[in-house]
């Protein structure tokens, strides 16, 4: 994570600051699993990692900076999971399938992520944090749309499929799994349900066969 005035910070101190920032981000996501994001105060974060509230602000200028760091981590970590998943297979359609499983597995491992993402998106207006979330989701949707475009070119999906809408359906399906898991109070079954869901998505993408 970027640190203000890093050029004037000694290497050891910078390392300690990076580690503390990562700990703060992890604490926020852990707290998001237990309570609404509105209830995640800097005092709650401090209590979780065993420091004073003042210590939090030695590593972040304000609470907005903390949330920006959280979404920076989410963007990087989810992007890495996506890249690793699609690299395992060759065909575009197989990459789409692996992307679905990777996103669901990421959510299972980090259940606080969808809570903080949905929380930011539900408010009108704009802020640096909401802009960061929108940028993250837009970039992810574009990566998915490119895979759908490639699947069309490879003849794995119909030529008239709209890649942008296909990507939206993909993301919506994952959101549906998240909501179901939240209602059940258990994310562990999401991977199994995703494996059952993908054939249904694929059937929808391929559409009714022309006679």
N, CA, C and O of each residue as an XYZ file, in Angstrom:
844
protein
N       0.833     -1.187      0.000
C       0.000      0.000      0.000
C       0.873      1.244      0.000
O       1.956      1.238      0.585
N       0.430      2.284     -0.631
C       1.192      3.518     -0.683
C       1.177      4.186      0.679
O       0.164      4.177      1.379
N       2.294      4.759      1.042
C       2.429      5.425      2.331
C       2.805      6.870      2.084
O       3.786      7.118      1.383
N       2.079      7.837      2.621
C       2.419      9.235      2.410
C       3.843      9.536      2.849
O       4.319      9.027      3.864
N       4.518     10.380      2.061
C       5.868     10.796      2.390
C       6.820      9.610      2.592
O       7.709      9.638      3.442
N       6.598      8.558      1.770
C       7.370      7.335      1.957
C       8.862      7.555      1.761
O       9.673      6.811      2.311
N       9.234      8.565      0.986
C      10.649      8.811      0.732
C      11.379      9.200      2.007
O      12.599      9.063      2.094
N      10.626      9.691      3.010
C      11.262     10.125      4.250
C      11.122      9.094      5.361
O      11.472      9.359      6.511
N      10.605      7.911      5.010
C      10.384      6.873      6.005
C      11.474      5.817      5.890
O      11.741      5.317      4.797
N      12.102      5.475      7.007
C      13.152      4.462      7.003
C      12.579      3.122      6.562
O      11.402      2.854      6.801
N      13.401      2.256      5.908
C      12.897      0.964      5.409
C      12.221      0.124      6.487
O      11.146     -0.423      6.241
N      12.812      0.004      7.668
C      12.210     -0.800      8.724
C      10.877     -0.213      9.170
O       9.903     -0.939      9.368
N      10.845      1.121      9.328
C       9.595      1.766      9.737
C       8.539      1.589      8.665
O       7.367      1.377      8.973
N       8.953      1.676      7.387
C       8.001      1.485      6.298
C       7.427      0.074      6.321
O       6.230     -0.120      6.109
N       8.303     -0.925      6.583
C       7.846     -2.309      6.655
C       6.831     -2.475      7.775
O       5.804     -3.130      7.594
N       7.112     -1.887      8.931
C       6.194     -1.982     10.056
C       4.863     -1.318      9.727
O       3.804     -1.820     10.105
N       4.915     -0.177      9.015
C       3.684      0.509      8.629
C       2.892     -0.334      7.648
O       1.673     -0.443      7.780
N       3.555     -0.937      6.663
C       2.866     -1.812      5.705
C       2.184     -2.966      6.416
O       1.035     -3.298      6.123
N       2.899     -3.575      7.353
C       2.331     -4.705      8.091
C       1.124     -4.267      8.909
O       0.112     -4.968      8.961
N       1.235     -3.107      9.547
C       0.120     -2.615     10.358
C      -1.075     -2.265      9.476
O      -2.218     -2.530      9.850
N      -0.822     -1.670      8.304
C      -1.910     -1.356      7.394
C      -2.622     -2.627      6.933
O      -3.850     -2.668      6.870
N      -1.844     -3.661      6.611
C      -2.468     -4.921      6.214
C      -3.305     -5.502      7.355
O      -4.382     -6.054      7.131
N      -2.794     -5.370      8.575
C      -3.553     -5.855      9.723
C      -4.853     -5.099      9.911
O      -5.874     -5.689     10.263
N      -4.821     -3.798      9.677
C      -6.031     -2.984      9.799
C      -7.055     -3.373      8.737
O      -8.244     -3.495      9.033
N      -6.599     -3.567      7.510
C      -7.492     -3.994      6.429
C      -8.115     -5.346      6.766
O      -9.319     -5.534      6.589
N      -7.308     -6.282      7.248
C      -7.826     -7.600      7.621
C      -8.853     -7.489      8.744
O      -9.853     -8.206      8.749
N      -8.605     -6.598      9.684
C      -9.546     -6.411     10.794
C     -10.882     -5.865     10.298
O     -11.941     -6.296     10.754
N     -10.830     -4.917      9.361
C     -12.071     -4.361      8.803
C     -12.901     -5.462      8.145
O     -14.110     -5.549      8.362
N     -12.252     -6.295      7.345
C     -12.992     -7.357      6.641
C     -13.519     -8.404      7.613
O     -14.598     -8.957      7.402
N     -12.772     -8.680      8.671
C     -13.257     -9.616      9.689
C     -14.454     -9.039     10.425
O     -15.425     -9.747     10.692
N     -14.389     -7.760     10.753
C     -15.506     -7.109     11.434
C     -16.741     -7.046     10.533
O     -17.870     -7.149     11.013
N     -16.521     -6.873      9.215
C     -17.643     -6.815      8.277
C     -18.411     -8.118      8.238
O     -19.596     -8.129      7.905
N     -17.758     -9.212      8.571
C     -18.437    -10.514      8.627
C     -19.376    -10.590      9.824
O     -20.350    -11.342      9.812
N     -19.077     -9.810     10.854
C     -19.804     -9.902     12.122
C     -20.852     -8.826     12.316
O     -21.794     -9.007     13.087
N     -20.697     -7.694     11.617
C     -21.598     -6.560     11.846
C     -21.716     -5.735     10.558
O     -20.945     -5.924      9.617
N     -22.673     -4.834     10.533
C     -22.815     -3.959      9.388
C     -21.630     -3.028      9.276
O     -21.073     -2.612     10.292
N     -21.225     -2.685      8.042
C     -20.088     -1.769      7.865
C     -20.235     -0.447      8.605
O     -19.237      0.136      9.027
N     -21.474      0.038      8.769
C     -21.687      1.283      9.503
C     -21.218      1.174     10.952
O     -20.880      2.178     11.579
N     -21.198     -0.043     11.477
C     -20.824     -0.255     12.876
C     -19.328     -0.505     13.038
O     -18.858     -0.754     14.148
N     -18.585     -0.443     11.950
C     -17.136     -0.655     12.035
C     -16.468      0.690     12.326
O     -16.149      1.448     11.411
N     -16.268      0.964     13.580
C     -15.632      2.207     14.000
C     -14.119      2.004     14.104
O     -13.631      0.874     14.144
N     -13.398      3.106     14.146
C     -11.956      2.985     14.329
C     -11.630      2.390     15.696
O     -10.604      1.731     15.857
N     -12.493      2.618     16.671
C     -12.273      2.003     17.982
C     -12.437      0.490     17.897
O     -11.672     -0.258     18.507
N     -13.444      0.037     17.134
C     -13.648     -1.401     16.959
C     -12.454     -2.032     16.247
O     -12.035     -3.138     16.590
N     -11.914     -1.333     15.263
C     -10.731     -1.832     14.551
C      -9.547     -1.924     15.513
O      -8.824     -2.920     15.534
N      -9.363     -0.875     16.304
C      -8.257     -0.846     17.267
C      -8.385     -1.990     18.266
O      -7.398     -2.655     18.583
N      -9.599     -2.219     18.761
C      -9.823     -3.303     19.721
C      -9.505     -4.654     19.092
O      -8.951     -5.535     19.750
N      -9.851     -4.815     17.834
C      -9.641     -6.106     17.162
C      -8.157     -6.437     17.044
O      -7.766     -7.593     17.209
N      -7.331     -5.436     16.761
C      -5.908     -5.718     16.561
C      -5.065     -5.390     17.793
O      -3.844     -5.545     17.779
N      -5.728     -4.937     18.853
C      -5.031     -4.731     20.115
C      -4.147     -3.507     20.184
O      -3.053     -3.551     20.746
N      -4.627     -2.407     19.608
C      -3.878     -1.154     19.691
C      -4.835     -0.051     20.146
O      -6.035     -0.281     20.296
N      -4.298      1.129     20.359
C      -5.151      2.256     20.705
C      -5.755      2.839     19.431
O      -5.247      2.617     18.332
N      -6.836      3.580     19.593
C      -7.455      4.222     18.438
C      -6.492      5.201     17.778
O      -6.471      5.339     16.555
N      -5.694      5.879     18.602
C      -4.728      6.818     18.055
C      -3.696      6.140     17.171
O      -3.190      6.739     16.222
N      -3.386      4.887     17.485
C      -2.398      4.157     16.686
C      -2.908      3.918     15.271
O      -2.121      3.863     14.326
N      -4.218      3.776     15.123
C      -4.798      3.578     13.790
C      -4.458      4.777     12.907
O      -4.109      4.617     11.737
N      -4.562      5.964     13.470
C      -4.364      7.179     12.675
C      -2.885      7.534     12.482
O      -2.559      8.526     11.830
N      -2.005      6.725     13.050
C      -0.597      6.869     12.705
C      -0.284      6.170     11.380
O       0.770      6.383     10.781
N      -1.230      5.326     10.937
C      -1.018      4.565      9.702
C      -1.984      4.971      8.594
O      -1.727      4.709      7.419
N      -3.081      5.602      8.958
C      -4.041      6.111      7.992
C      -4.471      7.508      8.409
O      -4.672      7.782      9.592
N      -4.609      8.384      7.429
C      -4.952      9.775      7.739
C      -6.346      9.902      8.339
O      -6.567     10.709      9.242
N      -7.290      9.103      7.838
C      -8.669      9.171      8.304
C      -9.377      7.870      7.943
O      -8.773      6.961      7.374
N     -10.668      7.791      8.282
C     -11.409      6.558      8.043
C     -11.599      6.306      6.544
O     -11.620      5.155      6.107
N     -11.737      7.366      5.766
C     -11.866      7.190      4.318
C     -10.627      6.507      3.753
O     -10.733      5.660      2.866
N      -9.462      6.870      4.257
C      -8.217      6.249      3.797
C      -8.198      4.761      4.127
O      -7.654      3.957      3.369
N      -8.791      4.401      5.255
C      -8.873      2.980      5.615
C      -9.729      2.237      4.598
O      -9.336      1.174      4.117
N     -10.899      2.787      4.265
C     -11.787      2.122      3.315
C     -11.169      2.056      1.924
O     -11.349      1.067      1.213
N     -10.452      3.086      1.534
C      -9.762      3.036      0.243
C      -8.731      1.925      0.232
O      -8.559      1.249     -0.782
N      -8.045      1.726      1.346
C      -7.070      0.637      1.448
C      -7.758     -0.721      1.401
O      -7.238     -1.663      0.804
N      -8.918     -0.822      2.023
C      -9.674     -2.075      1.990
C     -10.020     -2.455      0.557
O      -9.801     -3.592      0.138
N     -10.560     -1.501     -0.192
C     -10.972     -1.819     -1.560
C      -9.781     -1.975     -2.505
O      -9.878     -2.663     -3.520
N      -8.677     -1.346     -2.177
C      -7.458     -1.578     -2.941
C      -7.010     -3.027     -2.768
O      -6.602     -3.683     -3.726
N      -7.092     -3.512     -1.535
C      -6.725     -4.910     -1.277
C      -7.685     -5.853     -1.990
O      -7.255     -6.825     -2.611
N      -8.984     -5.572     -1.903
C      -9.972     -6.430     -2.559
C      -9.715     -6.494     -4.062
O      -9.708     -7.574     -4.653
N      -9.504     -5.331     -4.671
C      -9.256     -5.286     -6.120
C      -8.034     -6.119     -6.499
O      -8.078     -6.890     -7.458
N      -6.957     -5.966     -5.756
C      -5.727     -6.684     -6.067
C      -5.870     -8.183     -5.828
O      -5.480     -8.994     -6.668
N      -6.430     -8.542     -4.677
C      -6.544     -9.953     -4.327
C      -7.520    -10.684     -5.247
O      -7.243    -11.798     -5.690
N      -8.656    -10.061     -5.533
C      -9.627    -10.705     -6.406
C      -9.097    -10.797     -7.836
O      -9.332    -11.785     -8.533
N      -8.379     -9.755     -8.264
C      -7.785     -9.792     -9.595
C      -6.762    -10.904     -9.720
O      -6.680    -11.563    -10.757
N      -5.977    -11.118     -8.662
C      -4.989    -12.190     -8.677
C      -5.663    -13.557     -8.710
O      -5.203    -14.460     -9.409
N      -6.755    -13.714     -7.956
C      -7.490    -14.977     -7.962
C      -8.085    -15.258     -9.340
O      -8.071    -16.394     -9.815
N      -8.606    -14.209     -9.973
C      -9.175    -14.330    -11.322
C      -8.088    -14.765    -12.302
O      -8.284    -15.702    -13.076
N      -6.949    -14.089    -12.270
C      -5.864    -14.391    -13.208
C      -5.356    -15.813    -13.028
O      -5.107    -16.515    -14.008
N      -5.199    -16.244    -11.769
C      -4.715    -17.596    -11.515
C      -5.703    -18.649    -11.999
O      -5.309    -19.697    -12.511
N      -6.990    -18.362    -11.831
C      -8.014    -19.326    -12.222
C      -8.072    -19.505    -13.736
O      -8.103    -20.636    -14.220
N      -8.088    -18.412    -14.485
C      -8.234    -18.524    -15.938
C      -6.962    -19.047    -16.587
O      -6.994    -19.526    -17.721
N      -5.836    -18.958    -15.873
C      -4.583    -19.467    -16.436
C      -4.518    -20.991    -16.398
O      -3.661    -21.595    -17.045
N      -5.416    -21.608    -15.647
C      -5.380    -23.061    -15.503
C      -5.902    -23.791    -16.735
O      -5.584    -24.961    -16.946
N      -6.698    -23.108    -17.546
C      -7.370    -23.761    -18.674
C      -7.128    -22.963    -19.938
O      -6.675    -21.819    -19.888
N      -7.437    -23.584    -21.087
C      -7.133    -22.959    -22.371
C      -8.329    -22.290    -23.041
O      -8.210    -21.169    -23.534
N      -9.466    -22.957    -23.064
C     -10.592    -22.424    -23.837
C     -11.262    -21.271    -23.098
O     -11.303    -21.275    -21.867
N     -11.788    -20.284    -23.824
C     -12.470    -19.155    -23.172
C     -13.635    -19.592    -22.287
O     -13.832    -19.048    -21.200
N     -14.408    -20.577    -22.753
C     -15.557    -21.013    -21.966
C     -15.107    -21.650    -20.655
O     -15.723    -21.433    -19.612
N     -14.041    -22.431    -20.709
C     -13.502    -23.021    -19.483
C     -12.972    -21.936    -18.554
O     -13.069    -22.064    -17.334
N     -12.418    -20.878    -19.116
C     -11.942    -19.760    -18.304
C     -13.103    -19.079    -17.588
O     -12.973    -18.686    -16.428
N     -14.240    -18.939    -18.274
C     -15.430    -18.347    -17.657
C     -15.885    -19.206    -16.485
O     -16.229    -18.688    -15.422
N     -15.886    -20.499    -16.681
C     -16.293    -21.418    -15.617
C     -15.349    -21.296    -14.421
O     -15.797    -21.197    -13.279
N     -14.051    -21.303    -14.686
C     -13.080    -21.197    -13.601
C     -13.163    -19.842    -12.906
O     -12.941    -19.747    -11.698
N     -13.484    -18.788    -13.667
C     -13.637    -17.455    -13.070
C     -14.789    -17.447    -12.066
O     -14.695    -16.829    -11.006
N     -15.875    -18.139    -12.410
C     -17.016    -18.219    -11.489
C     -16.610    -18.910    -10.198
O     -16.875    -18.409     -9.105
N     -15.966    -20.061    -10.329
C     -15.569    -20.802     -9.135
C     -14.555    -20.019     -8.302
O     -14.584    -20.066     -7.072
N     -13.663    -19.301     -8.980
C     -12.654    -18.530     -8.261
C     -13.279    -17.381     -7.491
O     -12.888    -17.115     -6.354
N     -14.246    -16.694     -8.093
C     -14.880    -15.581     -7.398
C     -15.649    -16.075     -6.182
O     -15.603    -15.462     -5.115
N     -16.357    -17.191     -6.351
C     -17.117    -17.744     -5.225
C     -16.171    -18.200     -4.121
O     -16.428    -17.949     -2.943
N     -15.081    -18.867     -4.489
C     -14.107    -19.311     -3.483
C     -13.498    -18.120     -2.755
O     -13.242    -18.190     -1.553
N     -13.268    -17.032     -3.475
C     -12.726    -15.816     -2.858
C     -13.704    -15.265     -1.826
O     -13.291    -14.831     -0.750
N     -14.979    -15.278     -2.142
C     -15.989    -14.779     -1.216
C     -16.102    -15.682      0.003
O     -16.255    -15.199      1.125
N     -16.028    -16.996     -0.214
C     -16.079    -17.931      0.910
C     -14.908    -17.674      1.862
O     -15.065    -17.714      3.082
N     -13.730    -17.407      1.282
C     -12.548    -17.143      2.101
C     -12.577    -15.755      2.735
O     -11.935    -15.520      3.759
N     -13.326    -14.836      2.121
C     -13.383    -13.448      2.596
C     -14.846    -12.983      2.631
O     -15.234    -12.114      1.851
N     -15.656    -13.553      3.524
C     -17.095    -13.253      3.515
C     -17.446    -11.800      3.809
O     -18.567    -11.368      3.540
N     -16.511    -11.053      4.352
C     -16.805     -9.647      4.599
C     -16.780     -8.798      3.346
O     -17.313     -7.689      3.339
N     -16.162     -9.307      2.274
C     -16.003     -8.510      1.063
C     -17.340     -8.087      0.448
O     -17.543     -6.891      0.238
N     -18.266     -9.016      0.146
C     -19.521     -8.559     -0.475
C     -20.312     -7.619      0.418
O     -21.040     -6.761     -0.081
N     -20.180     -7.765      1.713
C     -20.904     -6.874      2.622
C     -20.435     -5.430      2.471
O     -21.251     -4.511      2.400
N     -19.121     -5.235      2.423
C     -18.625     -3.864      2.314
C     -18.845     -3.307      0.908
O     -19.067     -2.107      0.747
N     -18.784     -4.169     -0.112
C     -19.016     -3.708     -1.480
C     -20.459     -3.259     -1.660
O     -20.712     -2.162     -2.157
N     -21.408     -4.105     -1.256
C     -22.823     -3.746     -1.407
C     -23.166     -2.527     -0.572
O     -23.985     -1.699     -0.970
N     -22.535     -2.423      0.585
C     -22.795     -1.284      1.469
C     -22.441      0.024      0.772
O     -23.206      0.985      0.842
N     -21.315      0.073      0.113
C     -20.895      1.299     -0.556
C     -21.772      1.629     -1.750
O     -22.026      2.800     -2.033
N     -22.236      0.603     -2.453
C     -22.993      0.842     -3.680
C     -24.439      1.267     -3.427
O     -25.100      1.764     -4.339
N     -24.935      1.084     -2.222
C     -26.347      1.372     -1.982
C     -26.623      2.862     -1.773
O     -27.779      3.286     -1.793
N     -25.574      3.654     -1.575
C     -25.777      5.067     -1.318
C     -25.707      5.889     -2.601
O     -24.890      5.601     -3.475
N     -26.554      6.909     -2.722
C     -26.474      7.794     -3.892
C     -25.285      8.734     -3.762
O     -24.600      8.763     -2.740
N     -25.061      9.494     -4.813
C     -23.971     10.457     -4.761
C     -22.637      9.813     -5.059
O     -22.561      8.697     -5.573
N     -21.592     10.536     -4.727
C     -20.254     10.067     -5.052
C     -19.308     10.376     -3.910
O     -19.528     11.297     -3.123
N     -18.255      9.587     -3.839
C     -17.183      9.787     -2.882
C     -15.990      9.022     -3.423
O     -16.158      8.153     -4.278
N     -14.796      9.322     -2.951
C     -13.637      8.566     -3.418
C     -13.774      7.062     -3.199
O     -13.319      6.264     -4.019
N     -14.402      6.681     -2.090
C     -14.556      5.252     -1.805
C     -15.531      4.607     -2.777
O     -15.238      3.550     -3.334
N     -16.698      5.235     -2.990
C     -17.674      4.668     -3.925
C     -17.123      4.664     -5.349
O     -17.391      3.741     -6.118
N     -16.361      5.685     -5.695
C     -15.736      5.717     -7.015
C     -14.762      4.559     -7.174
O     -14.671      3.959     -8.245
N     -14.031      4.245     -6.103
C     -13.088      3.125     -6.156
C     -13.827      1.802     -6.344
O     -13.378      0.935     -7.094
N     -14.959      1.653     -5.660
C     -15.744      0.416     -5.792
C     -16.294      0.285     -7.205
O     -16.214     -0.786     -7.807
N     -16.845      1.355     -7.731
C     -17.389      1.309     -9.088
C     -16.299      0.997    -10.110
O     -16.514      0.218    -11.040
N     -15.141      1.602     -9.934
C     -14.023      1.335    -10.843
C     -13.618     -0.125    -10.791
O     -13.342     -0.737    -11.823
N     -13.583     -0.678     -9.602
C     -13.222     -2.083     -9.421
C     -14.214     -3.007    -10.120
O     -13.816     -3.925    -10.837
N     -15.503     -2.763     -9.908
C     -16.515     -3.628    -10.500
C     -16.553     -3.460    -12.012
O     -16.719     -4.441    -12.737
N     -16.401     -2.244    -12.491
C     -16.384     -2.001    -13.935
C     -15.229     -2.736    -14.603
O     -15.399     -3.343    -15.661
N     -14.063     -2.679    -13.986
C     -12.895     -3.365    -14.543
C     -13.112     -4.875    -14.562
O     -12.744     -5.546    -15.526
N     -13.705     -5.403    -13.504
C     -13.970     -6.842    -13.436
C     -14.982     -7.248    -14.501
O     -14.821     -8.272    -15.165
N     -16.023     -6.438    -14.657
C     -17.031     -6.731    -15.680
C     -16.422     -6.719    -17.076
O     -16.796     -7.534    -17.920
N     -15.501     -5.819    -17.327
C     -14.857     -5.755    -18.641
C     -13.988     -6.980    -18.895
O     -13.926     -7.482    -20.017
N     -13.320     -7.458    -17.853
C     -12.507     -8.676    -18.012
C     -13.392     -9.866    -18.342
O     -13.036    -10.704    -19.170
N     -14.547     -9.936    -17.692
C     -15.489    -11.013    -17.988
C     -16.038    -10.878    -19.402
O     -16.123    -11.864    -20.135
N     -16.409     -9.665    -19.783
C     -16.972     -9.440    -21.119
C     -15.977     -9.857    -22.198
O     -16.369    -10.389    -23.237
N     -14.694     -9.616    -21.952
C     -13.682    -10.024    -22.922
C     -13.653    -11.545    -23.070
O     -13.497    -12.058    -24.177
N     -13.802    -12.261    -21.964
C     -13.842    -13.719    -22.036
C     -15.052    -14.190    -22.838
O     -14.947    -15.129    -23.627
N     -16.195    -13.545    -22.639
C     -17.389    -13.924    -23.403
C     -17.196    -13.616    -24.889
O     -17.629    -14.385    -25.747
N     -16.557    -12.510    -25.184
C     -16.266    -12.166    -26.576
C     -15.353    -13.214    -27.207
O     -15.545    -13.602    -28.359
N     -14.367    -13.665    -26.451
C     -13.455    -14.687    -26.951
C     -14.163    -16.029    -27.129
O     -13.870    -16.768    -28.069
N     -15.090    -16.340    -26.232
C     -15.852    -17.588    -26.352
C     -16.726    -17.567    -27.599
O     -16.897    -18.589    -28.264
N     -17.280    -16.393    -27.912
C     -18.046    -16.255    -29.157
C     -17.151    -16.498    -30.366
O     -17.518    -17.230    -31.284
N     -15.979    -15.879    -30.357
C     -15.054    -16.007    -31.492
C     -14.602    -17.446    -31.678
O     -14.326    -17.878    -32.797
N     -14.527    -18.189    -30.572
C     -14.101    -19.582    -30.640
C     -15.248    -20.527    -30.995
O     -15.043    -21.733    -31.131
N     -16.447    -19.981    -31.144
C     -17.598    -20.801    -31.474
C     -18.166    -21.573    -30.298
O     -18.966    -22.491    -30.481
N     -17.755    -21.204    -29.087
C     -18.249    -21.895    -27.892
C     -19.571    -21.318    -27.399
O     -20.306    -21.974    -26.660
N     -19.870    -20.093    -27.810
C     -21.126    -19.446    -27.455
C     -21.706    -18.812    -28.707
O     -20.969    -18.545    -29.657
N     -23.017    -18.564    -28.730
C     -23.662    -18.036    -29.943
C     -23.078    -16.701    -30.396
O     -22.653    -15.880    -29.583
N     -23.068    -16.510    -31.681
C     -22.506    -15.294    -32.262
C     -23.299    -14.051    -31.879
O     -22.751    -12.949    -31.876
N     -24.590    -14.213    -31.553
C     -25.417    -13.054    -31.218
C     -25.458    -12.765    -29.715
O     -26.223    -11.904    -29.280
N     -24.655    -13.465    -28.919
C     -24.608    -13.204    -27.482
C     -23.981    -11.838    -27.216
O     -22.951    -11.497    -27.796
N     -24.604    -11.065    -26.344
C     -24.069     -9.761    -25.949
C     -23.075     -9.971    -24.804
O     -23.495    -10.312    -23.698
N     -21.774     -9.779    -25.030
C     -20.792    -10.038    -23.978
C     -21.000     -9.194    -22.718
O     -20.788     -9.675    -21.605
N     -21.417     -7.936    -22.895
C     -21.619     -7.063    -21.739
C     -22.767     -7.569    -20.870
O     -22.658     -7.602    -19.644
N     -23.869     -7.965    -21.510
C     -25.006     -8.491    -20.754
C     -24.670     -9.844    -20.138
O     -25.111    -10.149    -19.030
N     -23.896    -10.649    -20.845
C     -23.485    -11.947    -20.314
C     -22.658    -11.760    -19.044
O     -22.814    -12.505    -18.077
N     -21.775    -10.759    -19.057
C     -20.970    -10.475    -17.865
C     -21.844    -10.001    -16.715
O     -21.607    -10.367    -15.564
N     -22.851     -9.190    -17.018
C     -23.773     -8.719    -15.979
C     -24.523     -9.889    -15.351
O     -24.703     -9.936    -14.134
N     -24.964    -10.842    -16.192
C     -25.669    -12.017    -15.677
C     -24.747    -12.842    -14.784
O     -25.169    -13.343    -13.742
N     -23.505    -12.979    -15.189
C     -22.505    -13.691    -14.401
C     -22.388    -13.067    -13.005
O     -22.471    -13.767    -11.996
N     -22.195    -11.755    -12.960
C     -22.050    -11.067    -11.676
C     -23.331    -11.168    -10.855
O     -23.286    -11.351     -9.639
N     -24.468    -11.049    -11.526
C     -25.748    -11.175    -10.826
C     -25.938    -12.552    -10.225
O     -26.501    -12.686     -9.139
N     -25.468    -13.584    -10.928
C     -25.587    -14.943    -10.403
C     -24.768    -15.105     -9.132
O     -25.210    -15.744     -8.177
N     -23.575    -14.525     -9.122
C     -22.745    -14.589     -7.915
C     -23.417    -13.835     -6.774
O     -23.395    -14.291     -5.630
N     -24.009    -12.696     -7.073
C     -24.726    -11.939     -6.041
C     -25.877    -12.765     -5.468
O     -26.146    -12.724     -4.268
N     -26.551    -13.511     -6.338
C     -27.624    -14.376     -5.873
C     -27.115    -15.435     -4.910
O     -27.764    -15.723     -3.904
N     -25.959    -16.019     -5.209
C     -25.360    -16.996     -4.307
C     -25.003    -16.362     -2.973
O     -25.172    -16.974     -1.918
N     -24.507    -15.130     -3.028
C     -24.148    -14.424     -1.797
C     -25.384    -14.176     -0.931
O     -25.350    -14.373      0.284
N     -26.462    -13.748     -1.562
C     -27.694    -13.486     -0.814
C     -28.220    -14.769     -0.189
O     -28.640    -14.773      0.968
N     -28.199    -15.850     -0.949
C     -28.669    -17.136     -0.419
C     -27.811    -17.571      0.764
O     -28.329    -18.065      1.766
N     -26.510    -17.386      0.645
C     -25.612    -17.753      1.735
C     -25.870    -16.892      2.965
O     -25.817    -17.381      4.094
N     -26.151    -15.597      2.743
C     -26.431    -14.700      3.865
C     -27.718    -15.111      4.579
O     -27.797    -15.070      5.807
N     -28.713    -15.503      3.805
C     -29.972    -15.949      4.406
C     -29.783    -17.220      5.217
O     -30.400    -17.406      6.265
N     -28.913    -18.096      4.710
C     -28.661    -19.357      5.405
C     -27.650    -19.199      6.531
O     -27.512    -20.078      7.381
N     -26.941    -18.065      6.529
C     -25.917    -17.846      7.534
C     -24.708    -18.743      7.364
O     -24.015    -19.059      8.331
N     -24.455    -19.157      6.110
C     -23.353    -20.082      5.867
C     -22.851    -19.936      4.444
O     -23.579    -20.218      3.492
N     -21.593    -19.491      4.292
C     -21.014    -19.340      2.965
C     -20.380    -20.619      2.437
O     -20.078    -20.721      1.248
N     -20.177    -21.590      3.316
C     -19.399    -22.774      2.950
C     -19.990    -23.536      1.771
O     -19.253    -24.142      0.993
N     -21.318    -23.512      1.629
C     -21.947    -24.274      0.561
C     -21.965    -23.566     -0.779
O     -22.501    -24.102     -1.749
N     -21.387    -22.368     -0.856
C     -21.467    -21.591     -2.087
C     -20.733    -22.254     -3.251
O     -21.211    -22.211     -4.385
N     -19.597    -22.856     -2.990
C     -18.819    -23.475     -4.064
C     -19.603    -24.619     -4.697
O     -19.661    -24.740     -5.920
N     -20.200    -25.449     -3.860
C     -21.004    -26.566     -4.368
C     -22.184    -26.053     -5.185
O     -22.494    -26.596     -6.246
N     -22.846    -25.000     -4.686
C     -23.985    -24.454     -5.420
C     -23.528    -23.801     -6.731
O     -24.246    -23.849     -7.730
N     -22.346    -23.197     -6.729
C     -21.833    -22.580     -7.954
C     -21.594    -23.628     -9.038
O     -21.831    -23.371    -10.219
N     -21.128    -24.796     -8.639
C     -20.887    -25.862     -9.619
C     -22.199    -26.359    -10.225
O     -22.239    -26.767    -11.386
N     -23.252    -26.322     -9.446
C     -24.566    -26.692     -9.972
C     -25.163    -25.565    -10.808
O     -25.953    -25.804    -11.721
N     -24.778    -24.343    -10.485
C     -25.348    -23.179    -11.171
C     -24.761    -22.982    -12.564
O     -25.465    -22.550    -13.477
N     -23.485    -23.293    -12.733
C     -22.849    -22.973    -14.008
C     -23.542    -23.615    -15.210
O     -23.720    -22.931    -16.218
N     -23.943    -24.889    -15.164
C     -24.657    -25.449    -16.321
C     -25.939    -24.683    -16.654
O     -26.316    -24.581    -17.822
N     -26.604    -24.147    -15.636
C     -27.816    -23.363    -15.896
C     -27.453    -22.051    -16.584
O     -28.133    -21.625    -17.518
N     -26.392    -21.419    -16.125
C     -25.927    -20.200    -16.789
C     -25.548    -20.490    -18.237
O     -25.893    -19.738    -19.149
N     -24.842    -21.580    -18.428
C     -24.401    -21.932    -19.773
C     -25.594    -22.179    -20.693
O     -25.579    -21.793    -21.862
N     -26.615    -22.818    -20.159
C     -27.834    -23.056    -20.945
C     -28.456    -21.722    -21.351
O     -28.912    -21.560    -22.483
N     -28.470    -20.769    -20.416
C     -29.021    -19.456    -20.736
C     -28.183    -18.705    -21.757
O     -28.723    -18.042    -22.643
N     -26.874    -18.804    -21.636
C     -26.007    -18.126    -22.598
C     -26.176    -18.681    -24.007
O     -26.144    -17.938    -24.988
N     -26.353    -19.964    -24.091
C     -26.492    -20.585    -25.408
C     -27.874    -20.349    -26.001
O     -28.040    -20.358    -27.220
N     -28.863    -20.137    -25.144
C     -30.197    -19.815    -25.630
C     -30.898    -20.982    -26.305
O     -30.384    -22.098    -26.374
N     -32.085    -20.679    -26.798
C     -32.889    -21.706    -27.456
C     -32.285    -22.011    -28.824
O     -31.960    -21.109    -29.595
N     -32.147    -23.281    -29.097
C     -31.593    -23.684    -30.388
C     -32.566    -23.371    -31.518
O     -33.768    -23.614    -31.416
N     -32.019    -22.832    -32.584
C     -32.849    -22.526    -33.737
C     -33.174    -23.791    -34.515
O     -32.310    -24.641    -34.732
N     -34.440    -23.904    -34.934
C     -34.843    -25.092    -35.690
C     -35.087    -24.737    -37.138
O     -35.436    -25.606    -37.937
